[in-house]
């Protein structure tokens, strides 16, 4: 069948295209230009979609003798990923842009473009698997290589999207993918990986991106949130306070901090290690304290999505992950009205950050998840 492969220029998506071509499919390569590569040509970005990555994708397409298209999704990426990233940080949250990119760009816009050229399926280099349950519903499962599993970033996929998607690498380990790429003489077989946010320059960090994008929003949009205006004007500095409200230091922008952070705190006089406990945008105060104050046994989440298409009728036992690289813990999910849920944990979790995703599993099946709200309880 005709399959469009999302080609980032890395070894994973390139190997996915190679495998599908080897299986006899009519493969089309599609790469996404997410930002202005000419403007950022002299900047070292941390992830995919740089001008060099797009060139690598085209080289692989030439090698495989398949058509290759570059989709200019810059405006959509800015609106659907970058803008929520900025508004999240100025709201005191810790955004997860990779989930948003997967949900709204790779598995929405790219799918739409792929079907306009006659593709029957869209494939990516994600490490995840799709299986069918006995009741006919599709399931999203963890990859065989648990060290590379990316199901956390895919928890918002729908039944329709799973039906239209292929994950050729889901049954493979990373070492096998490298071997296959080398055997196929792919020019990216030895290309290194990056785990950074693609639009955040390594040398600057995310705070500088927040400020730069805030300035753009101020000049291009009406009725901009005052917090964004403050970030654009460099007026987001404030106090660092202890748990009793005593001022122990100062900062140049509260969005430089996220819950659980220790590095970069300009505060002294503590007898033990000190962490960011909370960020309060209205007062621009960053509250710090000892590690035990980071522990939570409960969270509330919004925009809950169940991959099956239906919420459970009552409480459900799961294992849950609150950050992409954290281990799962036993939990109970209590579905609430308006696509919300309360999640309780068997043991305290440290540094639960509003704005991050909480994702639910049973064994290796990803059930879905939601977005952590600021309303949290000890």
Order of alpha helices (4+ residues) and beta strands (2+ residues): beta-alpha-beta-alpha-beta-alpha-alpha-alpha-alpha-beta-beta-beta-alpha-beta-alpha-alpha-alpha-beta-beta-beta-beta-beta-beta-beta-beta-beta-beta
